Amino acid sequence: MAVVKPRDRECWAVGHFDFCDAMTRLCEDISRRHPEFGHVQMPRVAVTFAQARSPVHWGVQARLTPLRFEGGRTTEQRKGRLWTVQKVLHRGQEALYVLTFLLPRFFESAVR
C-alpha cells in the first residue's frame, strides 16, 4: 500500500514552495465555490506533479488517474487475468484519484 504523506510545514519557514499543497488548496476552493465541482471530494484526491516528457508548450498539462475500476471495484478480470488497483493512503484516508500536474508545461500555459 502506498502512503502519501503531507509535506513538512516547516518548509515554508525557509522559503520553499509546496506546489502540491498549494494546488490542493486551490482545488478545494474551486470545489467549494463552483457548483459544477461541488461533488469533488478533495480529501480523496492525492495531488502530485511530474516532469513533462517533452519541452513543448502544447500538450497534456495534467492528468487524473482513477484508483478504482467501474462500479468502485478494486479488482477486475480482463482476458483471463486478474487486475488490481494499488491502494493509496492520502492524509489518513484512502484516495480515489491521483491528480498529476505536468511541470513546467502547466506553468507555461496562458491564463484565460
C-alpha positions in Angstrom: 0.0 0.0 0.0 1.4 3.4 -1.0 1.3 6.2 1.6 1.3 9.8 0.5 2.4 12.0 3.5 1.7 15.7 3.8 4.8 17.8 3.4 6.6 19.2 6.4 5.0 22.6 7.2 8.5 23.9 8.3 9.5 24.2 4.6 7.5 27.5 4.4 9.8 29.0 7.1 12.9 28.5 4.8 11.2 29.9 1.7 10.3 26.7 -0.2 7.1 26.5 -2.2 5.0 23.4 -1.7 3.3 23.0 -5.1 1.1 20.0 -4.1 -0.2 21.8 -1.0 -0.9 25.0 -3.0 -2.7 23.1 -5.8 -4.7 21.1 -3.2 -5.9 24.3 -1.5 -6.8 25.8 -4.9 -8.8 22.8 -5.9 -10.6 22.7 -2.5 -11.5 26.4 -3.0 -12.8 25.7 -6.5 -14.9 22.8 -5.4 -16.4 24.9 -2.6 -17.2 27.9 -4.8 -18.4 26.4 -8.1 -21.5 24.2 -8.2 -20.1 22.3 -11.2 -17.3 20.9 -8.9 -19.3 20.6 -5.7 -19.2 16.8 -5.9 -15.4 16.7 -5.8 -14.1 15.4 -2.5 -10.5 16.8 -2.4 -9.6 14.8 0.7 -9.9 11.7 -1.5 -7.7 13.2 -4.2 -3.9 12.9 -3.9 -2.2 15.8 -5.7 1.2 15.2 -7.3 3.4 16.5 -10.0 5.7 15.0 -12.7 8.0 16.4 -15.3 6.5 16.7 -18.8 8.2 14.3 -21.2 8.8 17.0 -23.8 9.7 20.7 -23.5 6.9 21.9 -25.9 4.2 24.3 -24.6 1.3 22.4 -26.0 0.0 19.0 -24.8 -1.3 17.5 -21.6 -1.0 19.8 -18.6 -2.5 17.5 -16.0 -4.0 14.0 -15.7 -6.5 12.5 -13.3 -5.9 8.8 -12.6 -8.8 6.8 -11.0 -7.9 4.3 -8.3 -11.0 2.2 -8.9 -12.4 0.2 -11.7 -16.0 0.7 -12.9 -18.5 0.4 -10.1 -15.9 1.2 -7.4 -14.3 -2.3 -7.6 -10.7 -2.7 -6.7 -10.2 -5.8 -8.9 -11.3 -6.6 -12.5 -11.0 -9.7 -14.7 -9.7 -8.9 -18.2 -8.8 -11.5 -20.8 -8.4 -14.2 -18.2 -6.2 -12.1 -16.0 -7.0 -10.5 -12.6 -6.1 -6.8 -12.4 -6.0 -4.9 -9.1 -5.6 -1.3 -8.2 -3.0 -0.3 -5.6 -4.4 1.4 -2.5 -3.1 4.9 -1.8 -3.4 6.5 1.6 -3.6 10.3 1.5 -3.8 12.3 4.7 -5.1 9.3 6.6 -7.7 8.0 4.2 -7.8 6.0 1.0 -7.5 8.2 -2.1 -9.9 7.6 -5.0 -7.9 9.6 -7.6 -4.4 10.9 -8.2 -4.3 14.4 -9.8 -0.9 14.9 -11.5 0.2 18.3 -12.9 2.9 18.1 -15.6 5.6 20.7 -15.0 6.9 23.0 -16.3 4.2 22.8 -19.0 1.4 23.6 -16.6 3.1 26.9 -15.5 3.7 27.9 -19.1 0.1 27.9 -20.1 -1.8 31.2 -20.6 -4.4 32.2 -18.1 -7.8 32.6 -19.9 
